[in-house]
């Protein structure tokens, strides 16, 4: 059965209290200004629903909204669920982050609406609600602001043939342009279509550096809301031509021009070629070249950001396996057909998840079909680092941290100037060179799965099937904590077997949010909780959270990417969870817990809290003591207890159940028929065989076999690879080969009229050096010409010699014939 992800999950609930004083003690039966509070005779915390402890008015004050997400460009109308208001004339004000206010309204059915504002950040945005024109804000909720490129196309207006819009005015690109939209997204008889421009002003990397969207002018006013608009662009007035990046906004014609934060439909941000002046249309190449030169001059004045970026993984396999530090670039995705418009020759690109620490820049890495990294030094399709990380950098809001838009200003529009509108791409590539992978160090992987089985960071395999809540990983370096809950499996007959498995995993780093992934109530269902609140992924599968990013992929897989560049992947394997933890090299010697001591020494992986080390030969019964020693302590638990069952069986009981006696691996046995079936299924996988014996289920054993195989394949993908770095072609010559990893060979040849001085090939050696440096091509005849002359001369000598010999022989024969009678 194919599992589904949270079809019934709750919408985002509020956790941030509104402004103002809390009610007096006698008023604690209400959730007014108390959302997230568990104290008092009733609770206003999300866990109260499962515990039947909520205040009766929780849904009136702790708001659920639909939809719960929208573009950070704003203009999205959302409904406050469960709140019915009798007086449609009351003034509704929605306050976002306590500083940005928009006007809401009450519809004819008594439902309360808010409109999301234009923001310069992505992530969860707290808001409060006033129903009395701003005199008080007792109600609160959370809005999810989304990177514009991650918003569904159905929510945006569409630039028909978007490439044509962004090349308008260049040779062969003239005529009409068309904009379309979904009329139901803006219930209005007539609309106005506006152009807004984006810019970042002030001295870069100073406190005066600011981001701003500005209303420029209207393309059409009071037109019928037909869902389509076609026009012939005219050059913009001179005072608007400094804006080269912007978006179109469609609003109700009743609003004044440029009125902010009203219900609207936005287009994608794009290069405003169609709005540029006559000087661009008369000679777009010269105009773009001047812009490229100006950008080049500015770049040379700005601080260099390349040194603080992480090196790219050496291979596509490494890039896809290193999911704590790198994530798929949606503009070039192997799983979406490899439509790599800006990176021809690539099939997949990834971006560094975290922005760099000082300049908030981003790394990009692209790969060809054979897994080779594609470099700008070899191809215009190579990966280019970004001065502005495409996904932004917390806390966002100011350059170059604004999601998507800072990247447009410093990396994308300059690419149009230099590479797409003018033949000056070498200038761009010189200042955005691809990173090679010579200093890349793969992360280390540890996993837990099945009944449950563990593979530590140093490669130790063992089984610990206790029942309770345990520390998988603690790292004081960043205050990283990963905890797990294990429970017994309920068989199809309703009984419990002697095996256990992971049913919940929670993670927190320093003061980040707490994310927990757990089995839902139905078969094949995952729940994701944020700070003990069940999340819905019905609208978005990527969330920017405090101290981490969260991604949910198809196939019930949840990825958590932490600020420290550590990563977790939690998935559903059979009846239990499987968890993989990736740690970068800086965590070496800094870990403890069931996933071992990460120090390249497997002999000390069974280290107790006291520091005592159990030897690798320890029996399963002794390892049971090791596992029990790493039970979670009540005061430090990250896990959620939002049901009577969880409270009674885990919160109020010892974190390790001393009454539960599992089946130990050396004591497990199976019937002859079961053993035969297990041998056919499992091969030499001891984890699989044990799970079949412990549960009597081949499907449980197979789930462990698959999880173990995935672990081993990932470890293989993350093996270090030696790179010798990019090797230049000779001046006045060419090279053959663009792979620079150990064992790869690059060959050289010279242009006609030049001869090769040096080796004609160089091989990448195991010590990371090339066997020969790049040769030189010296003026003069090439080897081919010289060889032609040599062999031609030898041929001429041979012909002369042959002719002389034939002539002598003929004379000799003539003399003989003359002496006969």
N, C-alpha and C positions, 0 to 999 in steps of 0.2 A: 504494500500500500504506500503510495506516495504521501509523505507527511506534508501538512500545511502549517504555516507559521501564523499563530495568533489570529485566527479568524474572528475571535470573540473578544480580543483584548480590550481593556479599557482605554479610552482616550486619555491624553495627557492631563494629569491633575495638577492643581496648584500646590506648590511647596513654599512659596515666598509670601510672607505676610505683608499686608498693605501698610502704608504709612500711618502714623498716629499711635496713640497710647492703646495698650491692651485694655479690655474691659476689666472692671473690678471683679473680685473673687466671686461675688454673687451672680455674675453674668456668665460663668464658664459653661453653661449649658448651650451656648450658641457658638457657632464658628465664625461669627463676625470678627474680622481681623485676627483670626486664630489659625488659619490654614497651615497645616503641617505640625500643629501642636498635639502631643499625645497626653498632656497632663490634664487634670481636672476629672470630673465625673463622667465626661464623655470625650471622645477623641475626634480630632479634625485631621488626622493623619491618614494617608491612603490605605494603611493596613487595617483600618477599622472596619472596612466592608467585610472582610473575611472573618473578623473577630466579633462582628455584631456589636460594636462598641461606639458607633458613630453618633455624633450629635444629630438631632432630627433635621436640622437645617443645613447640613453639610453641603448638599448640592445647590443650595441657594447662595452660598458664600464661597465655596471652593469650586471653582468653575470648570466645567468640561465644555469644550468648544468643538465646533465642526464647521469647516475643516480646521485642523489644528496646525497647519503649516502653509507657507507660501513664500514667494520670492522676497528677498530682502529689498527689492525695489518698491514693495508696498502696494497699496491699493486693493488688497484682498478683503472681501466682505466675509465675515464669519459669524456664526450664530452661537449664542450662549445657550447650551442645552439645559433643560430642567428648570430654567428661570422664566417664568411667565409674568409679565408686567401689565397691570390693568389699565394704565394711563398712557396711551401712545404719545401724548403731548409732553411728557416729562423729558427733560434734557439729559442725554446720555453722553458721558465723556469717558473715553478709554485712555488710560495713562500707561505708557510703556516705559519701563526703566525709571519711573518716577519723574521723567523730564520731558517726554515726548507725548503730546496729547492729540488725539483725533476725536472727531465727533461721531458718535454712534446714533442709533435710532431704534425705536420700537415699531415693529411692523403691525399690520392690521390684525394678525393673529396673536398679538401680545408677546411675540418673541423678540428678545434683545439682540441687536447686532452691533458689532464693532468693525472698524476698517483698520487694517494693519498699516503702519507708517513706513515711509522710506527710511531704510536703515543702512548703515555702513558696516554691518557685521552679520555674521551667520551664527546660528546656535539658538539655545533656549532663552527667550526673552520674557522676563516676568512682566505682567501687566495687572493693573487694578481697575476697578470699574466703579464709576459714580453714576447714580440715578437721580442726583439732585443738583445738577449743573456744577459739580466740582466741590461742593461743600464737604463731602466726606467720600472716602473710597474704601468701604468695608469689604468688598469682594475682590478676589484675586485669582489669577490663572496664569498659564504659561503659553506663549506663542512660539512656534518653531520657525525661525528665519532661515531661509535656504539660499545657498549659492545659486545665482541665476541659471547656470548651466545644468543644475540638478533638478530644475522645475520641469514638470511635464509640459510638452508642447501644447497640450490642450488648454493650458492656462495662459499662453502667450499669444500675441498676434504674430503672424508669420510673414516674413519678407520673402515673397515668391521669387525663387531663384536668387538666394541671398548673395551668391558670388557676383551676380550682375549688379546688385546694389553697391557692393564694395569695390567694383572695378569701373563704375560709371564715370564716363569722361575719358577713359583710356581708349586707345584705338579699337574700333569695332564695337564699342559698348555705348549705345545711345538709346533714344526712344523712351517708352513708357516703363514705369515701375508699378508693381501691384502689391498691396498689403491686404491680408485677409485675417479674419478673427472669428471666434465663436460668439455669436450675438447673445446667446443665453448667459454668457459670462458678464454681460453688462446690460441689465434690463433698462433700456432707454430708447425712446423713439428716434432721437437725433443725437449725434456725437460730434466731438471735436477731436481732431488728430493733431497732436503737438510733437514738436521735436525738442528733446532735452539733451544737453551736452554735459559731458563729464570731464573734469580737469583736476589736477593736483597742483596747487600753487605754493609759493614760498620757497625758501632755501631748503634743498633736500637734506634730510637727516637733522633738521633743526626743529625747535618747538613751533616755528611759524609754518611748518609744512602742513598743508590742510587739503582735505578732499572735499569736492563740492559738485553736486548735480545742479544744473541751472536750466530753467525754462528758457528756450531761445525764441521760437516763434511757432505759429500754427500753420499747418499745411492745408487744413480745411476746417471750416466751422459750420455747425448746424446742418450736417449732412445726414441723410437717412441711415439708420443703423442696419445696413444691409449685409454686413460681414465682409465687404470688399471695397477697396478704394484704389483707383488707378490714376496716376498723374504723371506729368512730364516734369522732371526736376529742373529748377532754375537755380543759377548760382546764388548763394546766400549773400546778403549784404556784408560789406567788409568787416563790420564790427562783430560778426558772428563766425568769421572764418577761422578763428584760432581754435575752435572746438573741432577736433578730428575724430573723436570717439563719442558715441551717443546712442540713444534709444528713442523709439517713438512711443508715445503714450496716448491711449484712446480713453476719453472721459465723456461723461454726460455733458451735453451742450449747455445745461443750466449752470454749470460752474464757470466762474470767471477764468480767464486765460492763466494757466500756470498755477492754479490753486493747489497747494500741496496736500498730500495725504487724504485724497478722496478716492472712491472706488474707481479702479482703472485697470486697463489691460496694457501691459508693456510688451514691446518687442525684445528680441535679443539685442545686447549691446553690439555695436558693429562699427567698422570703419566708415566714416561719413564721406566717402568719395563723391556721392551724388549731390552733396550740398556745398562742395568746395567751389572756389571762385573761378572766374574766367581764366586767370593765369594758369590754373591747373588744367583746365580743358584745352587751352591753346597748346600747351606743351607739358603733358603730365610727366614725362620722363625727366625733363629738366627741373620741374617743380619738385618731384620726389627726390631727385639727386641732391638738391639743395637741402631738403629736410633731412636726408640721410647724413649729409656732411655735418649739419648742425647737431644732430643726435650724436654723431661720432665725437664731436668736440665736447659736448656735455658729458658723455661717458668717460672721456679722458680726465675730466675734472672731478668725477665722483669717486668715492673710495672703492677699491677693488673688493669684490665680495666672493670671488671664486675660491679663495683659499679656505674659507670656512665651510664650504659645502662638502657633504660626504661623497666619496668616490662611488661611481656606479658599480653594481655587480658585473662580473665579467661575462656572464652568460644569461640567456633568457631564463634558463632553469633556476639559476640563483635569484634572479630578479623576482620571479613569481613565488619562490619559496620564502624569501625574506619579507614576509608580510607585516612585520612589526615596524619596518623602516620605509618600505616602499609599497605603493598602491597603484593599481591600474590607472593610467591616464585615459580618461574617457574619450579623448580625441584620437586614440589609436589603440584599439582593444581587440585582441585576438579572438575573444569570445563573441564579439559583435561584428565579425566579418573583416577586421583589419582595414577599416576605412581611414587611412592615415594621410589626410589631405596635405598637411604641412610637413610630412615626413615620408616622401616617396622612397620606396625600397624597404621600409620598415613594416613589420607585421604586428608589433606590440611595443608600447612604451609604458614606462612607469614613472611616477613622480615620488620624490621624497615626501613622506607624510608630514614631517615637522619642518617648519621654516628654520633657517639658520639663526643662531642665537644673537648675533649683533646687528646684521643688516636685513634679517627676515626674508632672505632669498630662498629659492627653491632649486632642487636638482631635478633634471629629467634625463632618462636613459631609454634609448630606443634600440631595437634588435631586429635582425633580419630573420628570414624563415629558418635558417640553419642555426639560429641561436647566437649569432655573432653580434657584438655591439657595433652600432652604426655611428661613426664619428663624423663631425662636421669637417674635419681635415680631409676626409675622403669623399664626402657627399653632402650636398645641400639638404638631404633628407636626414642628416644626423641629428642627434639629440642636442638641445641647447639649454643651458642653465638659465634661470630667470632671476632678474633683480627683484621682481615682485612675485612672491610665491602665488601661484594661481588660486590656491585655496585660502590664501590669507594667513594671518598669524594673530592669535589671541594677544591682547584684547581687541584687535581689529580697529576700526573706526578712523585711523589716521594712516597716511602713506608711510611706507609702502605695504601696509598690512591689510588694506581693504580687499576682501575676497573678490577675485576675478578682475576687478577694475584697475588696481595698481599694476597688475600683470599686463593689462591692455596698454596702459600708458607707457610703461618702461620696456616692454618686451614685444608686444604684438604690433602696435601701430608702427614702430620702427622697422619691424620685419616687412610690413607693407611698403614703407618708404624705400628700403634698401633692396628688397628681394622681389617683391611682386609688382611694384610700379616702376622700378628703375633697376638696371642691371648692375647693382653695386653690392651684391650679396656678400662678396668677400669681406667687405667692411663689417657687416653684421656678424659674420662667422668668426672674424678675428677677435671680436669682443664678446662673443658668446660661444667659446670653444667647448666641445664636448669634453667631459671628464673621461679619462680612461680608468682602469680598475687596478692599477698597480698597488694602491694602498688599501683596497677593499678587503675587509675581513668579515667573512660570513658569521652570522649569529650562531649560537649553540642552541640545540633543540632538546627539550625534554617532554615526555608525554605520559598521560595516564588514561586508561581505557579498560573496558571489559569488567572483570570481576573483583576488584580492579587490579590491573597490572601497571607497573611503573617502569619507565626507562629514563634514567637520570641524565643530567647534562653531561656527565662523564661516561655514559653508556652502560651503567649497571642495570640489569634486569631483575625485577623481583615482583612478588605478589603480596599485597596486604589487603585482606578483605574484612577489615573491621567494620562495625556499624557505628556511625556517629558523625562528627564534624572535625576536620583535620586541616592542618597547615600544609599546603603543598609547597609553598615557597614564601620565605621572608628574606628581604635584602635591605639591610640598614643603610646601604649606600644612597638609596632614594626613598627609603621607607615604603618599599613595595611589598604588598601582602596579597597572596592568593590562597583562598580557602575553599574547601569542598565538603559537601555533605554526601554520605553514602547511606544507602538503604538496601534492604533485602528485596529481591525480586519476587513479585507475586506471580505464580504460575497461572496458565489458562484455567486450571482447575480451582483457583482461588487460594491455594496454599502458598506458604513461603518456603523457598529453598534455603540452602546453607551458603549461598553465594550472595555477595553484595555488589553494588555498582554506584558510580557517580550519578547523583540526581540533581546537584546544584553546584555551581562554581561562582565565586564572587572575587572581585579584584578591586583594590584601591592603591593609589600611589600618593604618598604625602597627603595633601589636603584636597585631592581630586574628588570627583564624584565617585560613588560606589556603583559598579555595574555587577549585576548577578544574572546568570543564565541558568534556568532550571527546567526540568520536565514539567509540562503542563498537565492538566487533569485528563486530557484525552490522549489516546495512543498517537505517537508520532507528532507531538506538539511541543514546541519550545516556547517558553516565556522569557522575556528579557525585562529586567527590573532596573530602574534607575533610582537610587536612593530609596529603595523599598517600594517603588511605585511601578506598576506594570505599564510597559510602553506598548504603543501600537506602531506597527510599520506598514499600515495600510496605505499611507501616502508617501512616506520617505523611507529609504533603506540606508541612509547615511545621516549621522547626527554628529555635530560638533558639540562636545561636552566639556566640562571643566576638567582640564588635565588629561584629556584623552579624546580620541575619535572612535566612533562606533559604526560598524558597517555590518549589514545583514545581507548575505548572498543567498541565491537560490540553493535549494538542497539542505536547508536548515543548518547553515553555518554562520556563526557570529564571530566577527573579528573585532578585537579591542586593541587599539594602537595608542600607547602611552607616551607621555612627553619624554621619558627617558630613552625612547626608541625600543623598549621592550614591547612584546606583542603576545597576545593570546588568541587562539582560535578554538572555539568550543562548538562541537557538532554533535549530532544525534547518530549514534552507532548502535543499532539494535534497540534493546530496551533501556540502554544507559547513555550517558554523555561520554564523549571523548574530548580531552583537552590537550592542546599542544601549546607549550610556552617557549618563546624565542627570546634569548637574551644576547645583547651585544657584548663585545669583549670586555667592556669596562666593568661588568659584573663579576669578572673573574675573582675568586676568593671571597665574595661578598654574599653568598647564599647559604641558606639552611632550610631544612624541612624535608618532606617526603621525596622531593625531586632532587635531593642530594646536595653535596657541597661542590659547587662548580669551581674546580681548580686543576682539571686535567689529571686527577688522581682518583680512580674509581675505588680504591681501597678504603677511603674514608667517607663514602657516601652514606653509611649507616651511622651517622653521628647523632647522639641524643642531645636534648637541650642542655644537659650538664656538661657536655663536651666529651663524654665517653664515646668511644668508637667501637662498634661491633665489627668483627672481622667479616670479610666477604663470604666466608664459608658458613656463616650463621644459618641455622635451620629456619624453616618457615615459622615454627613456633616462637623462636627467639626474635625473629623479625616482627612478629606480632607485638612484642614489647616495644620495639622501635617505633612502629606505627602508632601505638597507643600513646607513646610519650609525646607525639606531636598533635595531640588533640587540641582543638581550639579552646582558648580560655574565654569564659563568658564575657568578660569586660571588653575583649578585643574582637568579638564576633562581627563579621561583615554580612552574615546571612540574614535572611528575612524570615520572620515568624508571624505570618498573617493568616493562620488558620488554627483551629483548636488542636488539630493533629500535630502541627509543627511545634506549637507551644508545649504540649504535654509530652511529646516524644523527644524533643531536642532542646528547647529553651530551658525547661524545668528539670531536665535530667542530666546526668553526666555527659559531657561531650563525646566520650568514648563509652560505649555500652559494655560494661564488664560481664554482663550475663550472656552475651552472644558468643557462641563458639562456632567459628566457621569451619569449613572443610579446608585442610591444609594440602598443598600440592603433593607432598610426598605420601599423603594418606589417601589420595583420591584414586578411585578405580572405576572402571566401567564394565558393563556386561560385554561378552564377546561380540555380539552383534553391534552394540554401540561403539565399542573400541574399533571395530572394522570400519564403521561408517566415519568415525572421527579420523582414522588414519587416512582414508580417502579424501576427506575434506581438508584436513589440517596439514598434511604432509609432515614437515619437521617443526611446525610451530607449536611449542609446548603450551603457550598461553591459550591457544585455540583448544587443544586437547583437554586442558584442565577445565575450561569453561563448559565443555560438553559433559565432562564427568560430574562437575559440580551442579549443573542445572538440568542435565538430561536433555538439553536443547541444542540441536545442530545449528539453529539460526543464531543463538547466542554465541556459540563458538565461532561461527562464520563472521559475526560482527567484530569479534576480537581479532580474528585473522586479518580482516580488511583493515582495521585500524592500525594493527602492527605493521602491515605491509606499507600503508601510507606513511607511517613514521619512518620506516627504513628508506623508502623512496625519497622522502624529503631530506633525510640525512645525507643521502647520496647527492641530491641536487645542491646541497649546501657545502659540499667538500671544497676546500680552498683550491683555487686555480692560479697558476703562475702566469703573470703577464709581463711581457718585455716592454710594453708601451708602444705608442705609435712610432712607426718608422717612415721617414720622409722619402719621397721619390727623389732621384737626383735632378738637379737643375738641368734643363734641356734633355730630360729623359722621362721615362715612365716606370711605374712599378706594377706588378701583378700580385694581388693578394691583399686583403684588408682584414685579416685575422691575425692577432698579435699575441696569442696564447702559446704556452709551451708546446713545442713540436711543430708549430706553424712555420712555413717557409714563404718568404717574400722574394720575388724575382725582379730583376731590373734590366732595362734596355735603354739605349740612347736614341734620340731623334736622328734623322738622316743628317749627315755632315758632322757628327760627333762620335767619338770613340770612348768606350767604357774603360775607366781606370779604376780597378778594384774588383772585388768579387761580384759575380753576376747574380748571386743569391745569398740570402742570410736567413738563418733559422733561429727561432726563439729557444733558448736553452733553459735548463732546469733551474739555474741560478738567477733567472730573470734578466739575462743580458742577451743581446744578439750576437750571433757567431761572427758576423762581419758588419762593419758600419756601412752606411749608404755610400756607394761608390760615387765617383764624379764622372761627368761627361765632358771630355775635353774637345775643343775645336779641332777639326781635322777629319780625315777620312774615317768612316766607321769600320768596324771589323768586317762587316759584310763586303764593303767596297774593297778593303785591303785584300781580303780573301779572294775576291773576284779578280783583282789585278794579279795576285800571285798565281792563282790557278790558270788565269788566262795566259800569263807569261809562260808558265810551264807547258801549257798546251801548244803555244806558238813554237817554242823550242822543240817540242816533240815533233811537230809537223815539219819543221825545217830539217830536223835530223832524219825523219822518215823519207823526206824527199831526196836528201843527199844520198841515203843508202840505196834508194830505188834507182837513182841516176847512175851510181857506181856499178850497180848490178847489171843495168842495161848495157853499159859500156863493156863490161866484162863478157857478157853474152855475145855482143857484136863481134868482139875479137875472136871468140871461139868459132862462131859461124863462118868467119872469113877464112879460116885455115882448112876448111873441109873442101874436098874436090867438087 
